[in-house]
Amino acid sequence: QVQLVESGGGLVQPGGSLRLSCAASGSIAGIYVMGWYRQIPGSNRELVAGITSGGTAAVQDWLKGRFTISRDNANNMVYLQMNNLKPEDSGTYYCAGGYSGSYYEDAMDYWGQGTQVTVSS
């Protein structure tokens, strides 16, 4: 069993940057996909970005150019770099990991508790 703990959220002004971190209690090298999801109050949780154990990364089209996902298997960390943040990026960001290769929420095996991001002036 692997526990995931997110950190790095907070309050930032529009146009600012945040780097979210996801620390795993065990090895993530064998976890095929790691993803970042976000949930805005009143909305369903949505996939933001994902990365495979081999480093193949993908970011949702509407976030490309602003968000980057990375993964450090040696240190069991996953990161989400968020630049040029907008108020609509506000929400709770979750880290998740799954063995199946699918990013569907039901297919993810591990979830963190989430970290809050608020973009506001």
N, C-alpha and C positions, 0 to 999 in steps of 0.2 A: 504494500500500500504506500502510495506517495502522497504527501501533503503539499499543497501549493499555497504560497503566501505572496500576495501582491503588495507592492509598495510604490511610492512615488507620486501618488495622486495629490491633489490639493487645489487651491484657488489660483488661477492664473488669468491675466488680462488677455483680451483678444489680441491675436498676433504673437502671443508668447509660445513657449515650448515646455513640454514635460517629457520626462523619460520614465515610463513605468517599468518596474522590475517584477519578475515572478521567480521566487526562489522555491526550489523543490527540495523536499526532505530526503529524497533518494535519487538514484540515477534516472536521468531522462533519456539517456542514450538509446534505450530500447523502446521508448514511447514514440510511435511513428509520427504523429502530428501533435504540435502544440499550437494553441490558438489564443487569440485575444478576442473577447466579445464585449459588447457594451449593452447596457440597458438604460433606457431613458424612462422616467416615470410615466406610466400609462401606455408604454409600448412593449412589444416583445423584445427579448434579448436578441441581438444580431451579431453575426460574425464580422469582425473588423479586419483581422489578418490572421494568416496561418503560416506555419513553416514545418517542413518535414525534418526527420532526423538527419537527412542528407543535406539539408540547407536550402531546399527549394522553397522559396517564399512567395506568398501572394497577398496582395492587399486589395480590398474592395475598390472598385473603379473610382468611386466618388471620393476616395481618400488618397488615391495615388498622388505622389508628389508631396504629400504632407506627412504621411505616416510610414514608418518603416519598422518591420519586425526583424528581430535577430535572435539567435539561439547559441548558447555556449554549453555544449554537452559536457565538457570537461568539468565545468563548475555548476552544472545543473541549474542554469539560469536562462530565462527567456525575457526579452526586452521589447518594449514598444516605444519607439521614438516618435513623438508627436510634435510637429512644427506648425507654425501659423495657425494656431488653434482658434476656433470660432465658437461662439456661444452654443451653437447646435451640437458641438462635440461633447457638451456636458453630459454626465451620466456616471453610472457605476461600471467600471471596467473589470472584467473577470479574465483570469487565466485558466486555461483548461488543457488537458492532455488526453490523447486517445490512441489506442493500439490498432484500431481498425483501418485507419487511413481516411475515414470520413470526418468532415467537420460538422455534421449534423449534431445538434446538442445531445440528442439521445445516444449518440455513438461515443461521446466523450466519457472517459473513465474517471477522470479526476477534475475537480473544480476547486478554485480558490474561493475565498470569501468576498473578494471584490475590493476595489479601491475607488474612492469617489474623485471624480474630476469635475471641477466647476470652472467654466470660462465666463468671466464677467468683469466688467469694468467698475 
